[in-house]
Amino acid sequence: MVSPFPKTLVLIPTYNERTNVPVLIESIRKLNLGVDMLFIDDGSPDGTGEELDRIASEESRVQVIHRPQKSGLGSAYIEGFSRSLNKNYDISICMDADLSHDPRDLPRFIEALTDKDLVGGSRYVQDGGIVNWPLPRLMLSKAAAGYARLLTRMPFRDPTGGFNAYRNEMLARLPLSEVSSQGYSFQIEMKHLAWKQGFRVGEIPILFTERREGKSKMSAGIIQEALWIVWKLVLKR
């Protein structure tokens, strides 16, 4: 499939993902999509940043931003959006570094942006799903998605999903400085912002697979932020 938007930047925040990033980079490279990859590393103590620098020295499509400390998913993506806009990319695609998102879905995201401004990858639409999650975590995720949908009335079945594609033409018009989320609630806030601004939004099914290496970044603080952000959006409305 040939992308209608040839200049695409895949944004991938990292923290302690040294063993996963080489696999991810090779998987994306083998697709021959002509996309570039921007890794935003938050000072990973396991050497992720050094491994990325090594790969970037040999692979021109890999770029790296080094941040001195763990500063949050939201600010990492905002910094990535800024780089993407400044370098005149047409599309920004956000995905995780832990191999839970399948790079083979990238062509479908690019194609879906033909008539959309934001496309979310959904685990909770037909043909979507989750592999290898324990039942309590699955129930928590579905409850969080339902909670966000119920209160915000957004047309997303999976508002918390982290595999998302954006037209940069839209990003340039969004008030990104108003986005305050630092954890996974960033996904909710970005989708809500685009939807409330009247941009064309949609979803495509994805299969989410639990990480094979490393530790999940989920924490009680991240969950609390997500609960608070949803109410912030409701009250703002």
Protein Blocks (a to p, Z undefined) as FASTA:
>chain_A
ZZfblbacdddddehilkmmmmmmmmmmmnonopacddddehianommmmmmmmmmmmmk
bccdddfbdebjklmmmmmmmmmmmnopabdcdddfkopacfklmmmmmmmmmmpcbdcd
dfkbghiacehiafklmmmmmmmmmmmmmmnopabfblmbcbdcddfklmmmpcfklpmb
fblmlmmmmmmmmmmnopacddddddddddfedcdfbdfklmmmmmmmmmmmmmmZZ
